[in-house]
Amino acid sequence: MTTTALVWLRRDLRCDDHAALYHALRRHTQVYCAFVFDTTILDALPSREDRRVAFIHASVAELHRGLQQLAASSGAPGGGLIVRHGPAEACIVQLARDLGVDEVLVNRDYEPEARARDQRVAAALQAHGIAFSDHKDQALLDRDEVLTRQGQPYSVFTPYKRAWLQQLDAFQLKAYPVARHARHLAPPPPGERLPPLAELGFAPTNLATLPLPTGMQGAQRLLQDFLPRMAAYHQARDYPGRKGVSYLSVHLRFGTVSIRQLAALAARQAEEGSEGAQTWLSELAWRDFYFMILWHHPHVVTQCFKPECERVQWDEAPALWQAWCEARTGYPLVDAAMRQLHQTGYMHNRLRMVVASFLTKDLGIDWRRGERHFAEHLNDYDLAANNGGWQWAASTGCDAQPWFRIFNPITQSQRFDPEGRFIRRYLPELARVPDAHIHFPAAMKPLELAACGLQLGVDYPLPVVDHARARERTLMRFTPL
């Protein structure tokens, strides 16, 4: 019997090791694939020059070619991607009806709005006699797969990671053999095309000039570059001036690489005793942990994970907020990190912690404002991880450490950018400042400043706050809790 399915791709822009695509090809004799440039999301973006949209556009173009090649390799005349531009819910329901499919398959999303969207789509499809199913793909272990002995979700990472590692077996790391069933891929209807960026209402960005390859091939190039460096990951990952991380976060965000492929490679090296691979595997566990938190505690999107932290009195401080946003705090590591974000859409993970701690603990500004700022600018913005990271830094989230953990932006700079290599890359006005003062030029004497040709308050700002005093204010802010 001939049956037809539609795979709706969202943050899973690849055609290998793909859960929903695999299940569709196994269950049905004819499988269409579709992607929607969702105007519900796109219209809310603050800029028409968004690197994420450009990344998705390039990745969708490659995915279309990949599906065609996959079908051709199996001797099928099909393959390719149907692309729509409009409200995703309406587009998918209409497309499913037009194609006469029996089922729509997706990979599971964990964000509250996305879950509600999928429920509405499922109900609309059901009204037309079309089935809807979702599948685990972007997480290794999700929802209720890792629980405490009392059957409750974990709220602290370390015990979660122990349980996660115990449950992570070969089955969880096994790739879905999509190519084996690719003969069932159906060709898009005649006249289908990928609209150019301008037709979507977006302008070109500086994506092409950044070291950020797009699509499935770009992800594999970055992975192959990282594999020889994975063994040293635990030593190099905290230094923004070094090539110590994988740079795969945006590819994980949009699913141009499989989490199972990455975890399997890390687990294999970890079993051989690689401390770097063990540390990187822990980072993948953090990702699953925050997905789990968002699934079980959707209130974290707008509220503190710890209810008592809603009593914290944050400052409005518009001038301090602007200084942080515009990289004018007078603390070089913070300012360099913010320039990196705005110029490239990327920020090193250690720096994300530093600038988040600075905003919440030094400037006393609500973590939600910083979280939204990152949401606007990060190429790899992911609600679960971004929210979890900000609440961790603000001491309002899932963290066993007490609220009086406050990063010192000067000592963080001295420790993780000792030669000021990263700082000078993004703050060229400090190029002549010696290493001894690059972390805090405000401590320099007039003759030292003159020797560097640096005028504080003109060439580089004076510190907007005194860290020691700000720390005391934070201790007072949290003490009543």
N, C-alpha and C positions, 0 to 999 in steps of 0.2 A: 504494500500500500504506500502510495506517495504522500508524504507529509512535508510541510514547509515551516521553517522557523526564521525568526529575525533576531540577530544578535545586536543589541544596542550597546555600542562601546561608549565609555565615558572617560574614566581615568585608567584605562587599560589599552593604550594605543600600540599594540603589537599583535602579531599573528602567530606567535609561537608560545608554547607553555601558557595557554590562555584557558581558564576554567570554563567560562560560559561558551566560548567558541567550541571547545572540545565536546561539551555535553550536547550542544546543538547538532554538531556533526554526527555524533553517535546516535542521537535519537531520531533524526530527520533525514530525509533523502534530498532535500533542497534547502540550503541555508543562505540567507541574505545577511549582509553586515551593514550597519548604518552608524553614522556619527552626526550629532546635531550641534551646531554652533548655537547654543541656547541663549536667546535674547534676554531671558529672565536674568541670567548671570551677566552677560556682556553689557547690557544697558546700565547696570549698576556700577560698572567700573568707572573710576574717577578720571581716567585718561584714555584718549584714543590712541595713544602710543604705549601699548602694553606688551612687554616682552613675552609674557606668558601666552598671549593670544598668538603672537608670531611663532613661538615654539610649538604650540599646538597645531597651527596651520601647516608648518613644515613637516611635523610628525604625521599628521593626517595624510598629507600627500605621499609620504613614504609608505605608510600603512596601506594605502590604496594599491601602490605598486607591489607591495609585499603579498597582498592577498591575490593579486593577479598571477604573480610568479608561483605562489603556493598551489593555486589551481592548475596552472600549466604543468607543473612538475608531476602532478597526479594524472595528467592526461584529460583534465576536465576543461570545458570551454568557459567556465564561470570565473568567479573571483572578482575582486574590486569592491569599492566602498560606495554606498549611497550617502550623500552628504545633504543635510538640510540646514536651513538658517531660519530660526523662529523659536517660539516657545516649545521646549522639548516635549512636554507632556502632550500637547496637541499634535505635534509633528509625528511622534512615535505612534500614537493611537491611529492617526490617519494613515500613516505609511503601512502599519500592520494590516489595516482593513484593505487598502489598495492592493497590497501584495497577496492578500488572502492567506495569511500565515495561520498556523495552528497554535504557535507559541512564540512569545517574546522572552528572550533570555538575557540577563545582565549579570555583571559581577557586583557583589554587595558593596554598598556604601554605608558608612557609619555616622555620617553627619545628620543631625536631627532633621534639617530641612530636606536633605536628599532622601531620607527614609520616608518622610511624609509625601514627597513627590512620587516615590515609587509605589507607595500604597494607593495614591490616587490613580496612577497609571494602571496598576493591577486591577482596580475596581472598574475603570473605564473599559479595559480590555475584556474583562469578564462579562460585562454587559453585552459584548459583541461575540461572546463564545470563544474568546482567545485566552489561552493560558499564559501565566506569567511566572517566571522562576528566577531566583537570585542565587548566586554561588560565591563561595569564598575564594578570593583571588589575590587581593592586595595585602592580606595578612596571612601569616603562617598559622597562628592559632587565634581564634576570635570568639566573641560573644561569651558563651559559658564554657568554653573548652578548658580554661585555666581558672579553677576556683579553689578557695581555701578548703580545709577539711570540714568546715561547717557549711560548705556549699555557697559561700558568699564571694563576690568579686574582691580581689586584692585592692588595697588602697596604698600600699607601699611597694616600691619597685623591687628591692632586693629579694624578699621572699617570693614575689611573683616570678622573678627571673629564674630562681631555683626550680620552681614548679614547671615553668615554661621549658627549661632545658631538659627536664626529665621526660616531658611529653613530646619533645621534638624528635621524631624518629624518621626512619628512611621514607616512610609513606608520606609524611608531611612535606618532605623535600623533593619528592618525585615529580618530574615534569609531566605535564599533560601532553601526550603524543598527538598533537593536532594534525601534523602532516599525514599521519596514517589514514585519516578520514577526509582529506582535503577534496576528494573527488565529488563531495556533496556541495561544494561551494557553488552558489548560483551567481550568474552575471547580473549586475545592476540593470535596471530598465534603461532603454535607449534614451540618450540625451542627458544622462547624469554627468555632472561636472563639479569640480571643486571651485567654489567662488573665490576670486582673489581677495586679499586682505581689504583692499579699498571697497569692494562690494559689501564686505561685512561691516564697514564703517570704521576701519582701523588703518592707521598709517604705519609705514615702516619704522623700525626701531634700530638700535645699535646692536641687536642680537648677532648680526653677522660678524661684527668686529670683536665679539667677546669669545673667549676660549670655551664656548658652550655648544658642542655638537648636538644636533637634534635627532630625534627619531630613534628607531631600533639600532641602526648602524652606529649612530653617535654614542648610544649607551654601551654598546659592545666595545667601541674604541676606548672609552673611559675605563671600562672594566679591565680590559687587557693591559692598560697602562697602570692600573692600581694593583693588579695581582702580585707583581714582584715587590711592591711596596707594603703589602698587607702585613708581612711579618714584623715590620717596624711601626705599625699603626699606633700601638699603645704608647710609643715613645714620641712620635712625631705629630699626633693628631691635635695637640693643644697649641701648636705654634703657627700662627697665621702667616708668618713670613716664610714658612717652609711648605713644600709640597707633601703634606702628610696625610691628607684625607682623600676620599674616593671621588668627590665631586659628582656623585650619582644621585644626589637628593632630588633634583628636579626630574630625573628619569623615573625614580620611584614614585614621585608625586603623580606623574601622568602615565605611569605604567608602560613606558617604552622598554622597560626591562622587568624581568620576572623576579619577584622577591624570593621564589624558591631557588632559582639559579644562584642568586647571591648567597643565600643562607647555606646552600649545599657546598659551595666553594669554601665558605668560611668554616663550616663544620668539619670539612675534610682536613683543612690545615690545623684547626684547633685540636682535632684528635691526634694529630702528629706532634702536638706540643707547642704550636705557635701561639705565643702570648698575644701577639698583634691580632691574629685571627679570632682569638677568644674575646678580645675587647671589641672588635668590630661586630661580632655576633651579638654581644651585649647591646650594642647600639641598635641592631635590628629588633632585639627584644623590647627596647624602649619604645620603638615604633608600634609594636603590637600592644604594649601596655597602654599607651595613650589612646589607641583605637578602642580598647576595652573600657577604659575610663569614660570615654565619650559615649559609648553604647549604653553603659549602665547608669551614667550620671549626666544626662544631657543638659542639666542645669548649668554645667561649667561654662557653657558658651557665653553666658552673660553674668554668671555669679561665681563667687569663690567656691572652690571645692569644699573648704572648711567653712561651715555656716557662720562660725563666730567671727571670721575675718571680714564679714560684711559690716562689722562695727568699726573697722579701721577708718579713721578720718583722713582722707587723702587731701592734698593741697590742689587748688586750681592752678596757680603759678603760671599764667600764660607766657610770661617772658622766659621762664626756665624751660617751658615746653618748646617754645620756638628755638631756643638755643640748642636743645637736644636734637630736634628735627633738622636743624640747619648746620649741625656739626660745629657749634660755636661754644662748647662747654669749657674750653681751656684745659681739658684733660685729653692729651693727644691720642691715646688708644681708643677712647670713646669716639672722638671726632673722626679719626681715620676709619673706624668701623662704620660709622654712619655714612661717610663718603663712599666707602665700598658698596654699601647697600644701594645708595641712590644712583651711583654710576653704573653698576653692573647687575643689580637685582639679586646679588648674593651676599651673604655675610657668613664668615667662618663661625663654627658652632661655639667655640670658646668666647668669641666676641659677642655672640648673641646673649650669652649669660652675663657678660660684663656690662653691656649697654642696658640690659633689662634691669640688672641690679642697680645700676646708676640712676635710671629713671625712677625706680620705685623706692630705693633706699637712700639715695643721695638727694634727689629732687623731690621726693615725697609725692609723686604723681601716680595716679591710679594705673595699675597694670593693664586695664582694659584699653586705655588710650594707646599704649605702646603696642599692644596686640593688634589693634586695628591698623596702626601705622605699618607694621610688618605685613599685614594682610594686603595692603595696597602695593607694597614694593617688592616683596620676596618672589623670585621666580618659582621657588619650591614651596610656596605657602601651602600648608596643610593645616586645617583647622585643629585636628586632634593634637599634633605635635607642637604647633605654635602655641595653642592655648595651654597645653601642659607645661611647655618650657617657660612661658611667662608666669604662670602661677607658681612654678617651682622657684623662679627667681624672686618673686614677690613674697614667698613664704605663705601663700594662701592656698596652695594646692597639695598634691600627693608628695609629701616629702617627710622623711623621718627626722631631718635636721630641724632644729628650732629656728624661730624667726630672727634670732640675733646673728645668723650667718649673713654678713654684709661684705661684699667684695670691695676691696680697696683698689680703685682704678690705677693707682700708681704702682703698687706692688704687683698687681696683675700684669701690668705693662713690663715691669722690670723682669718678671719671671718668664713671660711667654713671648716677649719681643725684645730680648735683652740688648740687641744691637740696633734696635729701632728700624729694622729693615722694612717691616710692614708700615710703620708710621710714616716713614719718609716717602713710601710709594704713593700714599694718598694725601699726605700733607707736605708737598714740596717746599712750602714756605719755611719748614723746619729743617731743610736739608743740611744747613751748616751748623746746626746745634750738635754739640758733642754727645756721645753715647751717655755720658754721666748725667746729662740734663734733658735728654730727649723725651723722657717719660713725664717730666713736669717742668717746663721752661719757666714757670712762675717763680721757681726757687732760685733762678739765676740772679747774680749780682749785676748792677748796671754795666760794669766794664765787660763782663762776660757776654751780656746781651749785645753790647756795641761791637764786640769782636765778631759776632755772628751776623751783624747787620739786621738784628731782629728788634722790633719795637712792639712790646706787648701792648695790647689794646688797639693796635693799628694793623700790624702784620699777622698777629695771632692773638686771639682773645685772652683776657685774664680769666681765671677760674670763676665760674658763676656761683659756686658754693665752696665752702671749706669742708673737706671730707670728714674731718674729725667732728666738727660741730653737727654736720648732717647726720652722722652716725648716731650721735646722742639723741637727736630729734626722732630718729627711727626707733630707737630703743624705747623712748617715751610713747611713741605712737602705738607700739604693739603691746606695751606692758599691761594695759588694762584688760587684755583679752583673757 
